[in-house]
């Protein structure tokens, strides 16, 4: 995989991109990374400057997702790791604002 020098050190080590769905849109993001970093991978400019503590204190990065068993759960994107095929069904107000779509 070609290295993107401006992103080097920002993400956990990864060997491939995995596919996730965020509010009915599909994206490829780096495996072995927390969701908030994956969102930053997708929307570098807005997520990087968003109102997030990156350590679980503010809860501005809350997401709702579907488990592999089909249950709806919530988690903090700064604490929860991505998985291949993950379906994110909802984003917090802060994430929605920074997502911009």
DRENBA-69248 format. One record per atom (N, C-alpha, C, CB): residue in three letters; x, y, z. Coordinates in Angstrom, 3 decimals, m for minus. Glycine has a CB too. Layout:
N
<site "ala"; <X; Y; Z>>,
...
***
This chain:
101
<site "unk"; <0.843; m1.181; 0.000>>,
<site "unk"; <0.000; 0.000; 0.000>>,
<site "unk"; <0.890; 1.247; 0.000>>,
<site "unk"; <m0.960; m0.003; 1.225>>,
<site "unk"; <0.577; 2.191; m0.814>>,
<site "unk"; <1.356; 3.418; m0.913>>,
<site "unk"; <1.163; 4.258; 0.344>>,
<site "unk"; <0.955; 4.220; m2.168>>,
<site "unk"; <2.260; 4.755; 0.901>>,
<site "unk"; <2.172; 5.586; 2.104>>,
<site "unk"; <1.775; 7.004; 1.728>>,
<site "unk"; <3.512; 5.589; 2.871>>,
<site "unk"; <0.933; 7.579; 2.566>>,
<site "unk"; <0.550; 8.972; 2.405>>,
<site "unk"; <1.273; 9.731; 3.511>>,
<site "unk"; <m1.028; 9.175; 2.471>>,
<site "unk"; <2.386; 10.353; 3.184>>,
<site "unk"; <3.270; 10.939; 4.181>>,
<site "unk"; <2.570; 11.914; 5.114>>,
<site "unk"; <4.399; 11.631; 3.502>>,
<site "unk"; <1.628; 12.694; 4.634>>,
<site "unk"; <0.957; 13.673; 5.480>>,
<site "unk"; <0.064; 13.010; 6.518>>,
<site "unk"; <0.139; 14.621; 4.631>>,
<site "unk"; <m0.222; 11.729; 6.361>>,
<site "unk"; <m1.034; 11.009; 7.341>>,
<site "unk"; <m0.190; 10.079; 8.207>>,
<site "unk"; <m2.119; 10.210; 6.636>>,
<site "unk"; <1.079; 9.960; 7.898>>,
<site "unk"; <1.952; 9.047; 8.624>>,
<site "unk"; <2.009; 9.432; 10.099>>,
<site "unk"; <3.363; 9.047; 8.013>>,
<site "unk"; <1.864; 8.462; 10.974>>,
<site "unk"; <1.876; 8.714; 12.405>>,
<site "unk"; <0.530; 9.080; 12.983>>,
<site "unk"; <2.832; 9.786; 12.706>>,
<site "unk"; <m0.418; 9.394; 12.148>>,
<site "unk"; <m1.751; 9.769; 12.611>>,
<site "unk"; <m2.598; 8.542; 12.905>>,
<site "unk"; <m2.445; 10.645; 11.576>>,
<site "unk"; <m2.367; 7.477; 12.158>>,
<site "unk"; <m3.180; 6.271; 12.268>>,
<site "unk"; <m2.372; 5.121; 12.846>>,
<site "unk"; <m3.746; 5.881; 10.907>>,
<site "unk"; <m3.083; 4.187; 13.480>>,
<site "unk"; <m2.450; 2.947; 13.927>>,
<site "unk"; <m1.966; 2.202; 12.683>>,
<site "unk"; <m3.444; 2.059; 14.778>>,
<site "unk"; <m1.005; 1.339; 12.871>>,
<site "unk"; <m0.476; 0.558; 11.757>>,
<site "unk"; <m1.590; m0.263; 11.102>>,
<site "unk"; <0.661; m0.368; 12.239>>,
<site "unk"; <m1.630; m0.237; 9.772>>,
<site "unk"; <m2.649; m1.017; 9.064>>,
<site "unk"; <m2.079; m1.542; 7.764>>,
<site "unk"; <m3.910; m0.167; 8.795>>,
<site "unk"; <m2.594; m2.692; 7.357>>,
<site "unk"; <m2.133; m3.311; 6.127>>,
<site "unk"; <m3.126; m3.213; 4.998>>,
<site "unk"; <m1.813; m4.729; 6.371>>,
<site "unk"; <m4.365; m2.883; 5.348>>,
<site "unk"; <m5.394; m2.803; 4.308>>,
<site "unk"; <m6.515; m1.878; 4.756>>,
<site "unk"; <m5.954; m4.206; 3.978>>,
<site "unk"; <m7.336; m1.537; 3.794>>,
<site "unk"; <m8.534; m0.754; 4.077>>,
<site "unk"; <m9.715; m1.708; 4.185>>,
<site "unk"; <m8.784; 0.324; 2.974>>,
<site "unk"; <m10.605; m1.423; 5.133>>,
<site "unk"; <m11.817; m2.220; 5.297>>,
<site "unk"; <m13.013; m1.354; 4.933>>,
<site "unk"; <m11.944; m2.769; 6.754>>,
<site "unk"; <m14.100; m2.000; 4.594>>,
<site "unk"; <m15.296; m1.276; 4.170>>,
<site "unk"; <m16.253; m1.102; 5.343>>,
<site "unk"; <m15.995; m2.013; 3.013>>,
<site "unk"; <m16.742; 0.134; 5.511>>,
<site "unk"; <m17.768; 0.422; 6.507>>,
<site "unk"; <m18.875; 1.226; 5.843>>,
<site "unk"; <m17.173; 1.191; 7.727>>,
<site "unk"; <m20.024; 1.224; 6.486>>,
<site "unk"; <m21.145; 2.038; 6.024>>,
<site "unk"; <m21.424; 3.081; 7.095>>,
<site "unk"; <m22.419; 1.162; 5.731>>,
<site "unk"; <m21.493; 4.337; 6.683>>,
<site "unk"; <m21.795; 5.430; 7.600>>,
<site "unk"; <m23.031; 6.136; 7.074>>,
<site "unk"; <m20.586; 6.423; 7.742>>,
<site "unk"; <m24.121; 6.004; 7.808>>,
<site "unk"; <m25.386; 6.649; 7.442>>,
<site "unk"; <m25.726; 6.411; 5.970>>,
<site "unk"; <m25.317; 8.157; 7.727>>,
<site "unk"; <m25.672; 5.174; 5.553>>,
<site "unk"; <m26.068; 4.689; 4.231>>,
<site "unk"; <m25.085; 5.007; 3.100>>,
<site "unk"; <m27.389; 5.260; 3.888>>,
<site "unk"; <m23.879; 5.443; 3.442>>,
<site "unk"; <m22.828; 5.637; 2.441>>,
<site "unk"; <m21.660; 4.721; 2.794>>,
<site "unk"; <m22.368; 7.139; 2.375>>,
<site "unk"; <m21.015; 4.160; 1.780>>,
<site "unk"; <m19.937; 3.199; 1.990>>,
<site "unk"; <m18.573; 3.863; 1.807>>,
<site "unk"; <m20.082; 2.012; 1.027>>,
<site "unk"; <m17.638; 3.505; 2.703>>,
<site "unk"; <m16.286; 4.061; 2.676>>,
<site "unk"; <m15.274; 2.964; 2.965>>,
<site "unk"; <m16.141; 5.212; 3.697>>,
<site "unk"; <m14.047; 3.179; 2.528>>,
<site "unk"; <m12.931; 2.298; 2.875>>,
<site "unk"; <m12.034; 3.069; 3.834>>,
<site "unk"; <m12.135; 1.821; 1.592>>,
<site "unk"; <m11.730; 2.426; 4.966>>,
<site "unk"; <m10.954; 3.058; 6.028>>,
<site "unk"; <m9.873; 2.094; 6.518>>,
<site "unk"; <m11.874; 3.490; 7.201>>,
<site "unk"; <m8.849; 2.610; 7.205>>,
<site "unk"; <m7.771; 1.738; 7.670>>,
<site "unk"; <m8.209; 0.795; 8.792>>,
<site "unk"; <m6.607; 2.576; 8.143>>,
<site "unk"; <m7.880; m0.481; 8.643>>,
<site "unk"; <m8.166; m1.452; 9.699>>,
<site "unk"; <m7.351; m1.100; 10.946>>,
<site "unk"; <m7.846; m2.904; 9.222>>,
<site "unk"; <m7.681; m1.721; 12.074>>,
<site "unk"; <m6.939; m1.568; 13.339>>,
<site "unk"; <m6.936; m0.144; 13.871>>,
<site "unk"; <m5.515; m2.023; 13.154>>,
<site "unk"; <m7.945; 0.646; 13.536>>,
<site "unk"; <m8.025; 2.024; 14.005>>,
<site "unk"; <m9.362; 2.275; 14.678>>,
<site "unk"; <m7.819; 3.004; 12.848>>,
<site "unk"; <m9.364; 3.248; 15.572>>,
<site "unk"; <m10.610; 3.637; 16.225>>,
<site "unk"; <m11.469; 4.397; 15.220>>,
<site "unk"; <m10.337; 4.504; 17.495>>,
<site "unk"; <m12.772; 4.347; 15.440>>,
<site "unk"; <m13.713; 4.950; 14.490>>,
<site "unk"; <m13.449; 6.429; 14.244>>,
<site "unk"; <m15.123; 4.774; 14.986>>,
<site "unk"; <m13.119; 7.182; 15.278>>,
<site "unk"; <m12.902; 8.616; 15.076>>,
<site "unk"; <m11.721; 8.859; 14.132>>,
<site "unk"; <m12.656; 9.319; 16.427>>,
<site "unk"; <m10.680; 8.047; 14.235>>,
<site "unk"; <m9.556; 8.159; 13.287>>,
<site "unk"; <m10.011; 7.777; 11.876>>,
<site "unk"; <m8.368; 7.253; 13.732>>,
<site "unk"; <m10.884; 6.787; 11.791>>,
<site "unk"; <m11.410; 6.400; 10.475>>,
<site "unk"; <m12.243; 7.525; 9.875>>,
<site "unk"; <m12.258; 5.117; 10.585>>,
<site "unk"; <m13.039; 8.189; 10.715>>,
<site "unk"; <m13.810; 9.332; 10.227>>,
<site "unk"; <m12.863; 10.438; 9.772>>,
<site "unk"; <m14.772; 9.857; 11.323>>,
<site "unk"; <m11.775; 10.616; 10.496>>,
<site "unk"; <m10.775; 11.610; 10.107>>,
<site "unk"; <m10.142; 11.232; 8.767>>,
<site "unk"; <m9.687; 11.740; 11.197>>,
<site "unk"; <m9.933; 9.955; 8.533>>,
<site "unk"; <m9.396; 9.468; 7.259>>,
<site "unk"; <m10.317; 9.873; 6.106>>,
<site "unk"; <m9.221; 7.929; 7.294>>,
<site "unk"; <m11.629; 9.827; 6.357>>,
<site "unk"; <m12.627; 10.159; 5.336>>,
<site "unk"; <m12.779; 11.669; 5.182>>,
<site "unk"; <m13.981; 9.529; 5.688>>,
<site "unk"; <m12.861; 12.372; 6.288>>,
<site "unk"; <m13.132; 13.823; 6.304>>,
<site "unk"; <m12.016; 14.546; 7.062>>,
<site "unk"; <m14.524; 14.126; 6.961>>,
<site "unk"; <m10.815; 14.499; 6.531>>,
<site "unk"; <m9.627; 15.011; 7.213>>,
<site "unk"; <m9.789; 16.451; 7.697>>,
<site "unk"; <m8.436; 14.923; 6.293>>,
<site "unk"; <m10.229; 17.331; 6.839>>,
<site "unk"; <m10.280; 18.753; 7.185>>,
<site "unk"; <m11.254; 19.061; 8.315>>,
<site "unk"; <m10.656; 19.558; 5.972>>,
<site "unk"; <m12.449; 18.498; 8.276>>,
<site "unk"; <m13.449; 18.868; 9.281>>,
<site "unk"; <m13.291; 18.104; 10.592>>,
<site "unk"; <m14.833; 18.636; 8.732>>,
<site "unk"; <m13.033; 16.819; 10.536>>,
<site "unk"; <m12.901; 16.036; 11.765>>,
<site "unk"; <m11.650; 16.461; 12.537>>,
<site "unk"; <m12.845; 14.525; 11.443>>,
<site "unk"; <m10.575; 16.761; 11.850>>,
<site "unk"; <m9.329; 17.171; 12.513>>,
<site "unk"; <m9.515; 18.408; 13.376>>,
<site "unk"; <m8.248; 17.434; 11.479>>,
<site "unk"; <m10.391; 19.301; 12.961>>,
<site "unk"; <m10.586; 20.551; 13.687>>,
<site "unk"; <m11.893; 20.581; 14.468>>,
<site "unk"; <m10.546; 21.709; 12.729>>,
<site "unk"; <m12.559; 19.440; 14.571>>,
<site "unk"; <m13.819; 19.355; 15.302>>,
<site "unk"; <m13.613; 19.427; 16.806>>,
<site "unk"; <m14.540; 18.076; 14.946>>,
<site "unk"; <m14.709; 19.535; 17.523>>,
<site "unk"; <m14.703; 19.679; 18.976>>,
<site "unk"; <m14.691; 18.300; 19.641>>,
<site "unk"; <m15.929; 20.499; 19.447>>,
<site "unk"; <m13.544; 17.626; 19.570>>,
<site "unk"; <m13.395; 16.277; 20.120>>,
<site "unk"; <m12.187; 16.243; 21.042>>,
<site "unk"; <m13.251; 15.222; 18.988>>,
<site "unk"; <m12.327; 15.525; 22.155>>,
<site "unk"; <m11.212; 15.412; 23.101>>,
<site "unk"; <m10.286; 14.253; 22.737>>,
<site "unk"; <m11.742; 15.228; 24.527>>,
<site "unk"; <m10.773; 13.299; 21.946>>,
<site "unk"; <m10.032; 12.135; 21.466>>,
<site "unk"; <m9.711; 11.120; 22.568>>,
<site "unk"; <m8.752; 12.588; 20.818>>,
<site "unk"; <m10.272; 11.300; 23.780>>,
<site "unk"; <m9.973; 10.352; 24.858>>,
<site "unk"; <m11.197; 9.905; 25.655>>,
<site "unk"; <m8.983; 10.962; 25.793>>,
<site "unk"; <m12.402; 10.216; 25.200>>,
<site "unk"; <m13.617; 9.725; 25.842>>,
<site "unk"; <m14.233; 10.623; 26.887>>,
<site "unk"; <m13.339; 8.451; 26.455>>,
<site "unk"; <m13.668; 11.794; 27.138>>,
<site "unk"; <m14.206; 12.675; 28.173>>,
<site "unk"; <m15.423; 13.484; 27.732>>,
<site "unk"; <m13.139; 13.610; 28.628>>,
<site "unk"; <m15.451; 13.926; 26.491>>,
<site "unk"; <m16.500; 14.863; 26.069>>,
<site "unk"; <m17.750; 14.190; 25.507>>,
<site "unk"; <m15.947; 15.797; 25.040>>,
<site "unk"; <m17.639; 12.998; 24.992>>,
<site "unk"; <m18.754; 12.242; 24.383>>,
<site "unk"; <m19.315; 12.911; 23.123>>,
<site "unk"; <m19.876; 12.070; 25.399>>,
<site "unk"; <m18.589; 13.850; 22.536>>,
<site "unk"; <m19.052; 14.499; 21.301>>,
<site "unk"; <m18.970; 13.580; 20.086>>,
<site "unk"; <m18.238; 15.751; 21.039>>,
<site "unk"; <m18.297; 12.457; 20.231>>,
<site "unk"; <m18.107; 11.557; 19.087>>,
<site "unk"; <m18.983; 10.296; 19.183>>,
<site "unk"; <m16.634; 11.154; 18.984>>,
<site "unk"; <m20.099; 10.387; 19.898>>,
<site "unk"; <m20.973; 9.212; 20.052>>,
<site "unk"; <m21.534; 8.784; 18.697>>,
<site "unk"; <m22.132; 9.517; 21.039>>,
<site "unk"; <m21.527; 7.477; 18.479>>,
<site "unk"; <m22.107; 6.884; 17.273>>,
<site "unk"; <m23.057; 5.770; 17.685>>,
<site "unk"; <m20.998; 6.343; 16.316>>,
<site "unk"; <m23.940; 5.436; 16.777>>,
<site "unk"; <m24.825; 4.287; 16.937>>,
<site "unk"; <m24.496; 3.340; 15.802>>,
<site "unk"; <m26.354; 4.700; 16.935>>,
<site "unk"; <m24.389; 2.066; 16.134>>,
<site "unk"; <m23.979; 1.088; 15.135>>,
<site "unk"; <m24.759; m0.205; 15.311>>,
<site "unk"; <m22.470; 0.818; 15.226>>,
<site "unk"; <m24.728; m1.005; 14.264>>,
<site "unk"; <m25.382; m2.307; 14.275>>,
<site "unk"; <m24.322; m3.374; 14.524>>,
<site "unk"; <m26.146; m2.573; 12.936>>,
<site "unk"; <m24.559; m4.210; 15.539>>,
<site "unk"; <m23.617; m5.294; 15.834>>,
<site "unk"; <m23.751; m6.381; 14.773>>,
<site "unk"; <m23.866; m5.882; 17.256>>,
<site "unk"; <m22.841; m7.330; 14.816>>,
<site "unk"; <m22.896; m8.454; 13.874>>,
<site "unk"; <m24.154; m9.292; 14.080>>,
<site "unk"; <m21.652; m9.336; 14.023>>,
<site "unk"; <m24.745; m9.206; 15.281>>,
<site "unk"; <m25.995; m9.926; 15.572>>,
<site "unk"; <m27.228; m9.091; 15.237>>,
<site "unk"; <m26.038; m10.333; 17.045>>,
<site "unk"; <m27.018; m7.870; 14.732>>,
<site "unk"; <m28.122; m7.014; 14.327>>,
<site "unk"; <m28.667; m6.106; 15.416>>,
<site "unk"; <m29.213; m7.848; 13.822>>,
<site "unk"; <m28.019; m6.073; 16.575>>,
<site "unk"; <m28.455; m5.206; 17.668>>,
<site "unk"; <m27.945; m3.787; 17.442>>,
<site "unk"; <m27.960; m5.748; 19.029>>,
<site "unk"; <m28.738; m2.802; 17.877>>,
<site "unk"; <m28.304; m1.400; 17.821>>,
<site "unk"; <m27.604; m1.068; 19.131>>,
<site "unk"; <m29.517; m0.430; 17.568>>,
<site "unk"; <m26.412; m0.511; 19.040>>,
<site "unk"; <m25.659; m0.106; 20.228>>,
<site "unk"; <m25.041; 1.254; 19.978>>,
<site "unk"; <m24.564; m1.149; 20.587>>,
<site "unk"; <m24.629; 1.901; 21.077>>,
<site "unk"; <m23.908; 3.165; 20.932>>,
<site "unk"; <m22.506; 2.996; 21.506>>,
<site "unk"; <m24.665; 4.333; 21.643>>,
<site "unk"; <m21.612; 3.840; 21.043>>,
<site "unk"; <m20.222; 3.814; 21.503>>,
<site "unk"; <m19.600; 5.171; 21.223>>,
<site "unk"; <m19.410; 2.673; 20.806>>,
<site "unk"; <m18.488; 5.429; 21.869>>,
<site "unk"; <m17.706; 6.620; 21.556>>,
<site "unk"; <m16.728; 6.253; 20.448>>,
<site "unk"; <m16.956; 7.169; 22.823>>,
<site "unk"; <m16.739; 7.033; 19.388>>,
<site "unk"; <m15.901; 6.734; 18.224>>,
<site "unk"; <m14.413; 6.812; 18.558>>,
<site "unk"; <m16.223; 7.695; 17.085>>,
<site "unk"; <m14.050; 7.573; 19.578>>,
<site "unk"; <m12.637; 7.678; 19.959>>,
<site "unk"; <m12.160; 6.462; 20.744>>,
<site "unk"; <m12.411; 8.936; 20.782>>,
<site "unk"; <m13.080; 5.602; 21.163>>,
<site "unk"; <m12.729; 4.423; 21.961>>,
<site "unk"; <m13.007; 3.101; 21.248>>,
<site "unk"; <m13.484; 4.451; 23.262>>,
<site "unk"; <m13.842; 3.122; 20.224>>,
<site "unk"; <m14.333; 1.899; 19.589>>,
<site "unk"; <m13.591; 1.640; 18.273>>,
<site "unk"; <m15.857; 1.995; 19.338>>,
<site "unk"; <m13.072; 0.432; 18.128>>,
<site "unk"; <m12.324; 0.077; 16.916>>,
<site "unk"; <m13.250; m0.320; 15.771>>,
<site "unk"; <m11.354; m1.064; 17.212>>,
<site "unk"; <m12.841; 0.026; 14.572>>,
<site "unk"; <m13.575; m0.317; 13.357>>,
<site "unk"; <m13.497; m1.823; 13.124>>,
<site "unk"; <m13.015; 0.457; 12.132>>,
<site "unk"; <m14.503; m2.360; 12.461>>,
<site "unk"; <m14.445; m3.744; 11.984>>,
<site "unk"; <m14.959; m3.772; 10.556>>,
<site "unk"; <m15.279; m4.706; 12.901>>,
<site "unk"; <m14.428; m4.674; 9.778>>,
<site "unk"; <m14.829; m4.799; 8.380>>,
<site "unk"; <m16.327; m5.075; 8.308>>,
<site "unk"; <m14.028; m5.925; 7.671>>,
<site "unk"; <m17.027; m4.328; 7.476>>,
<site "unk"; <m18.465; m4.498; 7.309>>,
<site "unk"; <m19.306; m3.768; 8.337>>,
<site "unk"; <m18.796; m5.932; 7.354>>,
<site "unk"; <m18.689; m2.978; 9.197>>,
<site "unk"; <m19.412; m2.263; 10.249>>,
<site "unk"; <m20.434; m1.308; 9.639>>,
<site "unk"; <m18.430; m1.490; 11.152>>,
<site "unk"; <m21.607; m1.226; 10.288>>,
<site "unk"; <m22.668; m0.327; 9.837>>,
<site "unk"; <m22.922; 0.698; 10.936>>,
<site "unk"; <m23.978; m1.117; 9.487>>,
<site "unk"; <m22.599; 1.953; 10.645>>,
<site "unk"; <m22.854; 3.068; 11.557>>,
<site "unk"; <m24.212; 3.639; 11.165>>,
<site "unk"; <m21.707; 4.174; 11.490>>,
<site "unk"; <m25.156; 3.607; 12.104>>,
<site "unk"; <m26.521; 4.034; 11.784>>,
<site "unk"; <m26.822; 5.464; 12.207>>,
<site "unk"; <m27.507; 3.111; 12.436>>,
<site "unk"; <m26.009; 6.024; 13.103>>,
<site "unk"; <m26.255; 7.383; 13.559>>,
<site "unk"; <m24.998; 8.035; 14.092>>,
<site "unk"; <m27.324; 7.392; 14.618>>,
<site "unk"; <m24.958; 9.359; 14.007>>,
<site "unk"; <m23.823; 10.154; 14.470>>,
<site "unk"; <m24.312; 11.220; 15.436>>,
<site "unk"; <m23.075; 10.801; 13.280>>,
<site "unk"; <m23.478; 11.582; 16.398>>,
<site "unk"; <m23.798; 12.670; 17.323>>,
<site "unk"; <m23.963; 13.973; 16.545>>,
<site "unk"; <m22.695; 12.819; 18.407>>,
<site "unk"; <m24.518; 14.977; 17.202>>,
<site "unk"; <m24.686; 16.284; 16.569>>,
<site "unk"; <m23.369; 16.866; 16.078>>,
<site "unk"; <m25.334; 17.245; 17.534>>,
<site "unk"; <m22.315; 16.748; 16.882>>,
<site "unk"; <m20.994; 17.265; 16.485>>,
<site "unk"; <m20.471; 16.552; 15.250>>,
<site "unk"; <m19.989; 17.115; 17.635>>,
<site "unk"; <m20.588; 15.234; 15.244>>,
<site "unk"; <m20.128; 14.484; 14.072>>,
<site "unk"; <m20.966; 14.808; 12.840>>,
<site "unk"; <m20.172; 12.980; 14.351>>,
<site "unk"; <m22.275; 14.947; 13.018>>,
<site "unk"; <m23.143; 15.293; 11.874>>,
<site "unk"; <m22.727; 16.637; 11.283>>,
<site "unk"; <m24.637; 15.339; 12.307>>,
<site "unk"; <m22.459; 17.597; 12.144>>,
<site "unk"; <m22.033; 18.922; 11.680>>,
<site "unk"; <m20.728; 18.825; 10.900>>,
<site "unk"; <m21.870; 19.888; 12.869>>,
<site "unk"; <m19.763; 18.094; 11.442>>,
<site "unk"; <m18.461; 17.980; 10.785>>,
<site "unk"; <m18.499; 17.062; 9.569>>,
<site "unk"; <m17.431; 17.474; 11.767>>,
<site "unk"; <m19.443; 16.138; 9.556>>,
<site "unk"; <m19.574; 15.231; 8.403>>,
<site "unk"; <m19.973; 16.042; 7.176>>,
<site "unk"; <m20.627; 14.104; 8.684>>,
<site "unk"; <m20.910; 16.965; 7.358>>,
<site "unk"; <m21.247; 17.914; 6.311>>,
<site "unk"; <m22.063; 17.428; 5.141>>,
<site "unk"; <m20.055; 18.448; 5.803>>,
<site "unk"; <m22.529; 16.194; 5.151>>,
<site "unk"; <m23.316; 15.698; 4.013>>,
<site "unk"; <m24.792; 15.737; 4.310>>,
<site "unk"; <m22.905; 14.281; 3.650>>,
***
